[in-house]
Amino acid sequence: MRRAAPEHGSALISAVLLLALMMGLGLSAYAFVDQQQGESARERTRESSFNVGESLLGAQVFILSRRWPGNLNRAYPTACASTLANPQTCPDGPALISAFGGPDVARGVTWSTVVRDNQNPNPNYYDDAQTLAAPTYDQNLDGKVWVRAQAAIRGRRRTMVGLVQVEQVTEDFPKSVLVAGRFGTTNDGRKVIVDTKGSAASPAPVQVRCLVRAAGCLDYAADKDQVSPDTTQVGYTGGTALSPEALERLRERAIADGTYWASGCPPNPSGAVVFVESGNCAYGNEAMPCCNSEASPGVLIVANGTLEITGGIVFHGVINMVNQQNSGGWVLYLTGTSLVKGAVAIDGPGGLMAGTSALNLIFDPNVFGKIVSYGNAGIIQNTWREIPA
């Protein structure tokens, strides 16, 4: 009893209780810190997924700027993904992802991008269930497509969409009814072959590069009103109708729209922009409607070759004979009762031969606003949003 009476061991009990309390507080603090670190890691992973997805979206839009899918032949794949890399249609995922770095990205990223036409009941609203069933090109030809990009890191997926519109660039073109190396007609009657005024407020000029008002340069009967009002001018010193840059942009639009002909001629030259790289084309009494309409005029460009329009063909729009062959002969023939309502430009020394029986060229100032190429593509404001993954 005497040994039990002293309290020499009481401090040990207090120490054990205090140690247990401290360990409890320490473990609680550790669990809290660990949870916060986990949340921070998950948030960082979500942010990394978002950043990669947004970059993929931007990369896909940049590709659309270079290769607009205006027809089925320019359609994009069903999806660009980690296992599918076509540099013409898909972002370079590995190169783009490597630019981010960091421990999250280093663990691996799965990604995908898709391009779809805006054809659902509300073309300005994206819905996975409907939009993903649409064609992978601009089938409705409104210059707009949806782009969807998704990136996932460690199961954290972020998905974003944006409605992309291609820029419409109106190209400069001489505001003349005719610009050519020379002009002539085989008609010797008193009738109008070239109407320089049409529906315009004032007549447009007929401008030729040759220097003498005589046969071989301006070969028409000025005293018979064959050019009315007579606005002919010799010694035109302007350059080509389209700059090399504008010509290339229009070529790219024709490729995008499926109206580009590398060789030979289209069966029907109708279209917003029809580009013939090389060919001697002729159009007569075709059964098909030709060509374009007064409400929707088109642009026909022949880079290398000649063009003959005869019969009862009526072409609404602009004809540009680039004359890369540098011919000094007749590059464009408008004969019979054929009619061009718009404007004509022939580069170099080549000329226009017109008029065997009727009016063949009439000025329409409304066609110049239709000489439109494709520029850059960009996301339409307020259409970008994140959707549930």
C-alpha positions in Angstrom: 0.0 0.0 0.0 2.9 2.3 0.8 4.2 1.7 -2.8 0.8 2.5 -4.3 0.4 5.7 -2.4 3.0 7.7 -4.2 1.9 9.4 -7.6 5.2 9.0 -9.4 3.4 7.6 -12.6 0.6 10.2 -13.0 2.7 12.2 -15.5 2.8 9.3 -17.9 -1.0 9.1 -18.1 -1.2 12.8 -18.9 1.6 12.4 -21.5 -0.3 9.5 -23.2 -3.5 11.5 -23.3 -1.8 14.6 -24.6 0.0 12.5 -27.3 -3.2 10.9 -28.3 -4.9 14.3 -28.6 -2.0 15.7 -30.7 -2.0 12.6 -32.9 -5.7 13.0 -33.5 -5.3 16.7 -34.4 -2.3 15.9 -36.6 -4.1 13.1 -38.5 -7.1 15.4 -39.0 -4.9 18.2 -40.3 -3.1 15.7 -42.6 -6.5 14.4 -43.9 -7.6 17.9 -44.5 -4.4 18.9 -46.3 -4.5 15.7 -48.3 -8.1 16.3 -49.4 -7.2 19.9 -50.4 -4.2 18.7 -52.3 -6.4 16.2 -54.1 -9.0 18.8 -55.0 -6.2 21.1 -56.2 -4.8 18.3 -58.4 -8.3 17.6 -59.8 -8.9 21.2 -60.5 -5.4 21.5 -62.1 -6.3 18.5 -64.3 -9.6 20.0 -65.3 -7.9 23.2 -66.2 -5.3 21.4 -68.2 -8.0 19.5 -70.1 -9.8 22.8 -70.7 -6.6 24.5 -72.0 -5.8 21.6 -74.3 -9.4 21.4 -75.6 -9.5 25.2 -76.3 -6.2 25.0 -78.2 -7.5 22.1 -80.3 -10.6 24.1 -81.1 -8.5 27.1 -82.2 -6.2 24.8 -84.3 -9.2 23.3 -86.0 -10.6 26.7 -86.8 -7.2 27.7 -88.3 -7.3 24.6 -90.6 -10.8 25.7 -91.7 -9.3 29.0 -92.7 -6.9 27.3 -95.1 -9.3 24.6 -96.3 -12.9 25.5 -96.2 -15.2 22.5 -96.7 -17.5 24.0 -99.3 -18.4 20.7 -101.0 -18.5 17.0 -100.5 -15.0 16.5 -102.0 -13.6 18.8 -99.3 -15.5 17.1 -96.5 -13.7 16.6 -93.2 -13.4 13.1 -91.5 -16.1 12.0 -89.1 -13.7 12.9 -86.3 -10.1 13.8 -85.8 -8.8 11.9 -82.8 -5.6 10.9 -81.0 -5.3 7.9 -83.3 -6.1 9.8 -86.5 -3.9 12.6 -87.7 -4.4 14.1 -91.2 -2.5 17.4 -91.3 -4.8 18.7 -94.1 -8.0 18.3 -92.0 -6.9 17.6 -88.4 -4.9 19.5 -85.7 -1.4 18.2 -85.0 -2.3 16.9 -81.5 1.1 15.7 -80.4 2.8 18.9 -81.3 0.1 21.0 -79.8 0.0 19.0 -76.5 3.8 19.0 -76.2 3.7 22.7 -75.9 1.8 22.5 -72.6 4.1 20.3 -70.6 3.3 19.7 -66.9 2.7 16.5 -64.9 -0.9 16.2 -65.9 -0.4 16.4 -69.7 2.6 14.1 -69.3 0.3 11.3 -68.1 -1.4 11.3 -71.5 -4.2 13.2 -73.2 -7.1 11.7 -75.3 -8.7 14.2 -77.6 -11.0 14.7 -80.6 -12.4 17.4 -82.9 -15.3 17.3 -85.3 -16.6 19.6 -88.0 -20.4 19.6 -88.8 -22.7 21.7 -90.9 -25.2 23.8 -89.1 -28.3 22.0 -90.3 -30.3 21.2 -87.2 -33.7 22.8 -86.7 -32.0 25.8 -85.1 -28.8 26.3 -87.2 -27.4 28.7 -84.6 -27.7 26.2 -81.7 -25.5 23.2 -81.1 -26.9 19.9 -79.8 -24.8 16.7 -79.8 -27.8 14.5 -80.7 -28.7 16.4 -83.8 -25.6 18.3 -84.9 -23.3 15.3 -84.9 -25.6 13.7 -87.5 -25.0 16.6 -90.0 -22.6 16.4 -92.9 -18.9 17.1 -92.3 -18.9 20.0 -94.8 -20.8 23.2 -95.5 -23.7 21.5 -97.3 -26.1 24.4 -97.0 -23.5 26.8 -98.4 -24.1 29.5 -95.8 -20.4 29.8 -94.9 -20.9 28.4 -91.4 -20.0 25.1 -89.7 -19.9 23.9 -86.1 -16.6 22.8 -84.5 -16.5 20.6 -81.4 -13.3 19.9 -79.5 -12.9 17.6 -76.5 -9.8 16.8 -74.3 -9.5 14.4 -71.4 -6.7 14.0 -68.9 -7.1 11.3 -66.2 -10.8 11.0 -67.0 -11.4 14.8 -66.6 -13.1 15.7 -69.9 -13.8 19.2 -71.1 -15.9 19.8 -74.3 -16.4 23.1 -76.1 -18.1 24.1 -79.3 -18.2 27.2 -81.5 -20.0 28.2 -84.7 -17.3 29.1 -87.3 -17.9 31.4 -90.2 -15.7 32.0 -93.2 -14.9 35.6 -94.1 -16.4 36.9 -97.4 -13.8 39.1 -99.2 -15.1 41.3 -102.1 -12.4 41.5 -104.7 -11.6 44.6 -106.7 -12.4 44.5 -110.4 -12.4 47.2 -113.1 -15.7 49.0 -113.1 -15.9 48.8 -116.9 -18.2 47.0 -119.2 -15.1 45.7 -121.1 -11.4 45.8 -120.5 -9.3 44.0 -123.2 -6.4 44.2 -125.5 -8.7 45.0 -128.4 -12.3 44.8 -129.4 -14.0 43.9 -132.7 -17.3 42.9 -134.2 -18.3 41.1 -137.5 -21.6 42.9 -137.6 -21.9 45.8 -140.1 -25.5 46.7 -139.3 -27.0 49.6 -137.4 -27.6 47.8 -134.1 -26.2 47.9 -130.6 -23.6 45.2 -129.9 -22.4 46.6 -126.6 -24.8 48.4 -124.3 -22.5 50.4 -121.9 -25.2 51.7 -119.7 -27.7 49.0 -119.1 -29.5 49.6 -115.8 -26.7 51.8 -114.4 -27.1 55.5 -113.7 -24.3 56.3 -116.1 -22.5 54.4 -118.9 -19.3 52.4 -118.2 -16.2 52.6 -120.3 -15.0 50.2 -123.0 -11.2 50.2 -122.5 -8.6 48.6 -124.8 -4.9 48.5 -124.5 -4.2 49.0 -128.2 -3.5 52.5 -129.3 -5.2 53.2 -132.6 -8.9 53.5 -133.4 -8.8 51.3 -136.4 -9.2 47.7 -137.6 -7.2 45.4 -135.4 -7.7 47.6 -132.3 -11.3 49.1 -132.1 -12.9 47.3 -135.1 -16.5 48.4 -135.0 -18.8 50.9 -136.8 -18.8 54.0 -134.6 -21.3 55.7 -136.9 -23.9 52.9 -136.4 -24.2 53.0 -132.6 -22.7 49.6 -132.2 -21.3 50.7 -128.9 -24.0 52.8 -127.2 -23.4 55.1 -125.6 -19.9 55.1 -127.1 -17.5 55.2 -124.2 -14.5 53.5 -126.0 -11.0 54.4 -124.8 -7.7 53.3 -126.3 -4.3 53.1 -124.5 -5.6 51.5 -121.3 -2.6 51.1 -119.0 -4.2 49.3 -116.1 -2.8 45.9 -115.0 -4.6 42.7 -114.8 -8.3 42.7 -113.8 -7.5 40.8 -110.6 -4.3 40.9 -108.6 -2.3 37.7 -108.3 -3.4 37.4 -104.7 -7.1 38.0 -105.5 -6.9 35.4 -108.4 -5.4 32.9 -105.9 -8.2 33.5 -103.4 -10.8 33.0 -106.0 -9.1 29.8 -107.2 -9.2 28.6 -103.6 -12.9 29.4 -103.3 -13.6 27.5 -106.5 -11.7 24.5 -105.1 -13.6 24.8 -101.8 -17.0 25.0 -103.6 -16.2 22.2 -106.1 -16.3 24.5 -109.1 -12.6 24.3 -110.0 -11.5 22.6 -113.2 -7.7 21.8 -113.4 -8.1 20.9 -117.1 -11.0 20.9 -119.5 -14.2 22.8 -119.1 -17.3 22.4 -116.9 -20.4 21.2 -118.7 -22.2 24.3 -117.3 -20.3 27.4 -116.3 -22.9 28.5 -113.7 -21.7 29.1 -110.2 -20.7 31.7 -107.7 -17.1 31.3 -108.7 -16.1 28.9 -111.6 -12.4 28.6 -112.2 -11.0 26.9 -115.4 -7.3 26.4 -115.1 -6.7 25.4 -118.7 -9.2 24.8 -121.5 -10.8 26.1 -124.7 -14.5 26.2 -123.7 -17.5 26.6 -125.8 -21.2 26.9 -124.9 -24.1 27.0 -127.3 -27.7 25.9 -127.3 -27.5 23.8 -124.2 -30.8 22.3 -122.9 -29.7 23.1 -119.3 -30.5 26.5 -117.8 -27.4 28.7 -118.4 -25.9 30.7 -116.8 -26.7 32.0 -113.3 -29.4 34.7 -112.9 -29.9 38.4 -112.6 -30.5 38.0 -108.9 -27.5 35.7 -108.4 -24.8 36.5 -111.0 -21.6 34.5 -111.0 -17.9 34.7 -111.8 -16.3 32.7 -114.6 -12.5 32.8 -114.8 -10.4 31.1 -117.5 -6.7 31.2 -116.6 -5.3 29.7 -119.8 -7.4 29.2 -122.9 -10.3 30.6 -124.9 -14.1 30.9 -124.4 -16.9 31.0 -127.0 -20.5 31.7 -126.0 -23.0 31.4 -128.8 -26.6 30.4 -129.5 -29.1 31.8 -127.0 -26.9 31.5 -124.0 -27.3 34.3 -121.4 -24.5 34.6 -118.9 -25.2 36.8 -115.8 -22.0 37.9 -114.1 -18.4 38.6 -114.7 -16.1 36.9 -117.2 -12.3 37.2 -116.7 -10.0 35.8 -119.3 -6.6 35.8 -117.6 -4.9 35.0 -120.9 -1.9 33.3 -119.4 -1.0 32.1 -122.9 -0.5 35.8 -123.7 -2.4 35.6 -126.9 -2.9 38.6 -129.1 -5.8 37.0 -130.9 -9.5 36.8 -130.1 -9.6 35.1 -126.7 -13.4 35.5 -126.1 -16.1 35.1 -128.7 -19.7 36.3 -128.1 -21.7 35.4 -131.2 -25.2 34.6 -132.4 -27.8 35.8 -129.9 -25.7 35.1 -126.9 -25.6 37.8 -124.2 -23.4 38.6 -121.2 -25.1 40.8 -118.7 -22.4 42.1 -116.4 -18.8 42.8 -117.4 -15.9 41.3 -119.2 -12.1 41.7 -118.6 -9.4 40.1 -120.8 -5.9 40.4 -119.6 -2.9 41.1 -121.9 -3.2 41.7 -125.6 -6.1 39.3 -126.2 -9.4 40.6 -127.5 -13.2 40.2 -127.6 -14.9 39.4 -130.9 -18.6 40.0 -130.6 -21.8 40.5 -132.6 -23.0 38.6 -135.6 -26.7 39.3 -135.2 -27.7 41.0 -131.9 -26.8 42.6 -128.6 -24.0 40.6 -127.0 -22.8 42.6 -124.0 -24.8 44.8 -121.6 -23.4 46.5 -118.5 -24.8 45.5 -115.1 -23.1 47.3 -112.1 -24.6 44.8 -109.6 -22.2 42.0 -110.6 -19.1 43.6 -109.0 -20.4 42.9 -105.4 -20.6 39.2 -106.2 -16.8 38.8 -106.9 -16.3 37.3 -103.5 -13.5 35.0 -102.2 -13.1 33.2 -98.9 -10.8 34.8 -96.3 -10.1 33.6 -92.8 -12.5 31.6 -90.7 -13.4 32.6 -87.1 -15.8 31.8 -84.3 -18.9 33.9 -84.4 -19.2 36.0 -81.3 -21.4 34.5 -78.5 -21.5 31.0 -80.0 -18.5 29.6 -78.1 -19.6 27.6 -75.0 -18.7 24.6 -73.0 -21.1 21.7 -73.0 -21.4 18.7 -70.6 -18.7 16.1 -71.4 
